[in-house]
Amino acid sequence: RRLRRNYSTNYNLPNRSDYAILINSGDLNIPNFVMKILTPDADLHIIGGVAGEKRPVRLFEEDLLHGVLLGYIKDYDRLNGELDRFLPFVDSWAVTDMMSFGAFKKNKERLIEDTLKRLSSESLYTVRFAICTLMKYFLDADFKSEYLYLVSDLRSEQYYVNMMRAWYFAEALAKQYDSAIRIIERGTLDLWTHNKVISKATESRKISEETKRYLRTVKIK
């Protein structure tokens, strides 16, 4: 199994010993898996497969599983609380990007408030998760142009934040073109993100060839 990757960032990660979460298989109706911490000093263990088998949480795959298990939580308050405890420990874009929650779809008004708070987090992947949330849940019926400006005004030196900003705007060009193109034409984004948006949008199957030709003309050299 692959060991957890250790990315170098300017964001502060809390000590893992401060982390405590309980996902009970009986409570969430998840067979064969129990995730728990016995004491604040203990490592998180997943117990499953072979009876009694224990593995310390040093694995990327365990964070993926953790994110999947959180999807079984139907109560928004509980899910939001567990996410706030889990996200500071995430150190991979794959974990933030794959998480999707039914409880989010049913609580959009509360979700946007919590998402905007996460945008100002000092945790790299919490910020990425917030932008990803805006992309997944607020580019359709619940879209507001002000959300585009929140992401465009966000400044970061972190690759995984800026790549998510670019992805968000590429999707916005596909779904909310009139609002998104105004920001692109004004050059509001930083140079790297601006050009990455153009690159991703011109590779997208969701955008017409005519639009792609125009987008290439607004790329900054």
Secondary structure, DSSP 8 states (H G I E B T S, - for coil): --B------SS----GGG----B-HHHHT-TT-EEE-SSTTS--EEE-SSTT---BS-BHHHHHHHHHHHTT---HHHHHHHHHHHGGG---HHHHHH---HHHHT-HHHHHHHHHHHHT-S-HHHHHHHHHHHHHHSSSTT--HHHHHHHHH-----HHHHHHHHHHHHHHHHHSHHHHHHHHHHT-S-HHHHHHHHHHHHH-TTS-HHHHHHHHHT---
